[in-house]
Structures are given as structure tokens and as C-alpha cells.
Amino acid sequence: MASGNMSGEGDIGFQIAPMVDVVFVLLLFFMAAAGSQIIEKELNINLPSGRSSAPGADVPSTPIIIDILPDGRVQLNNRVYDSPTSKELPELRAWLKETIDKFGDKDPVILRPDPQTKHERIMDVLNAAAAAGVKNLTFS
């Protein structure tokens, strides 16, 4: 009993619990920092320029609106084209082809079928537009 430490203090050794706490705090910090990172992406858009290189290039495009009525009539510019039973729609196809040949295909073609229109009739109009060479077509 002469050698030393009588108060009961011994070698406490390496404490692992505080080190685990520090590692968890660092892990939490890095996870939070990585989650708030902003990822930048490049958008490829073409902005209109103030100068026009070609004559007539500043003219805005005029949409061609084709209404398809519930009874199968196809109406364009308040004029009915072809009969309601015509599947080929030669008058509409000829008008679209002539317009595309004259003005190009920059003008969008918008189909506005009535909710009661049969899908078969819509497909007839789509086929006629495709045969005329329409490339810019959408529904309204």
C-alpha cells in the first residue's frame, strides 16, 4: 500500500463514446451540407434578336385553326371543307398543301375537336394534315 494511489483513481483508458458522438455530429454536418448544394443546369434557348436578317422574318406566325364539329364537319376559317363522310378530305388536304407550299410550314396548325367528335374523324383530319406535309400540329 505504499506505492501510490490510495484514492481509488485508476487508469480510465480510452473513452470511445465521446468519439462516436463527434463522428455522428460530423456525419450529420456533411450530410446537411451536401443536401443544400445547388445544381446548376444550362438551358439551351434561342432568344429573338432585335435585327432581322431576312425580309419578312419579323412577321409573327399565324395559327391555322381547324375545328372538327360533332357531326363530322371540318371547318377552317368559317368554311366547311369536304363532306362529313369523306375520309380522305381532299379539299382540306389541298388547302393545307397549297398554304405550306406558299408560306412554308412555320405557321402552327391547331386542331380543335368538339368533345363529342368521334376519334375516327380526328384521325381522318390528322391523316390529311400529315399527307399535306404539316409538321407543326397541336391540339387545343
SVG drawing of the C-alpha trace seen along z (x, -y; Angstrom):
<svg xmlns="http://www.w3.org/2000/svg" viewBox="-74 -45 79 47">
<polyline fill="none" stroke="black" stroke-width="0.4" points="0.0,0.0 2.9,-2.2 3.0,-2.6 0.8,-5.1 -2.7,-5.8 -5.0,-5.2 -7.9,-7.4 -9.4,-4.9 -8.4,-6.6 -7.3,-4.2 -6.4,-4.4 -9.6,-5.2 -8.4,-4.2 -9.6,-5.3 -13.2,-6.5 -15.0,-5.6 -18.4,-7.1 -17.4,-10.8 -15.5,-9.9 -18.7,-8.2 -20.7,-11.3 -18.2,-13.6 -18.3,-11.3 -22.1,-11.4 -22.1,-15.2 -19.6,-15.5 -21.5,-13.0 -24.7,-15.0 -23.0,-18.2 -21.6,-16.9 -25.0,-15.3 -26.7,-18.6 -24.1,-20.5 -24.3,-18.1 -28.1,-18.3 -28.2,-22.0 -25.9,-22.1 -27.4,-23.8 -27.0,-22.0 -26.8,-24.4 -28.0,-23.3 -27.7,-25.0 -30.8,-25.8 -30.5,-25.9 -32.9,-28.6 -32.8,-30.8 -33.7,-34.4 -35.1,-36.5 -32.7,-39.2 -33.6,-42.8 -32.3,-42.7 -33.9,-40.8 -31.6,-39.2 -34.3,-38.1 -37.2,-40.3 -40.4,-39.2 -38.7,-37.3 -40.2,-39.6 -43.7,-38.6 -45.3,-36.5 -46.7,-33.2 -50.5,-32.9 -52.0,-29.7 -54.3,-27.7 -57.2,-26.6 -59.2,-23.6 -62.5,-22.9 -63.9,-19.4 -67.6,-19.5 -69.6,-16.7 -71.4,-15.8 -68.1,-15.2 -67.8,-18.5 -64.4,-20.0 -64.3,-23.8 -61.4,-26.1 -61.8,-29.9 -65.6,-29.6 -65.7,-27.5 -66.6,-23.8 -64.3,-21.5 -65.4,-18.2 -68.4,-16.3 -68.8,-14.8 -68.4,-11.3 -65.3,-11.9 -62.4,-10.0 -59.7,-11.4 -60.6,-15.1 -59.2,-16.1 -60.3,-19.8 -58.7,-20.3 -55.6,-18.4 -55.3,-20.6 -55.7,-23.8 -53.1,-22.8 -50.7,-21.7 -51.1,-25.0 -50.7,-27.1 -47.5,-25.2 -46.1,-25.5 -46.8,-29.2 -45.9,-30.3 -43.8,-27.4 -44.5,-25.3 -43.8,-27.9 -47.5,-28.5 -48.8,-26.1 -51.9,-24.1 -54.2,-23.8 -56.9,-21.1 -60.0,-21.9 -62.2,-18.9 -65.5,-19.1 -65.7,-16.8 -68.5,-14.8 -66.4,-14.3 -65.6,-10.7 -62.0,-9.8 -62.1,-8.3 -62.9,-11.7 -60.0,-13.3 -57.7,-10.6 -59.0,-11.4 -58.0,-15.1 -54.6,-14.1 -54.0,-11.8 -55.0,-14.6 -52.6,-17.1 -49.8,-14.6 -50.4,-13.9 -50.3,-17.7 -46.9,-17.9 -47.9,-19.6 -45.1,-19.4 -46.2,-21.9 -49.5,-20.5 -51.1,-20.7 -54.5,-20.2 -56.5,-22.9"/>
</svg>
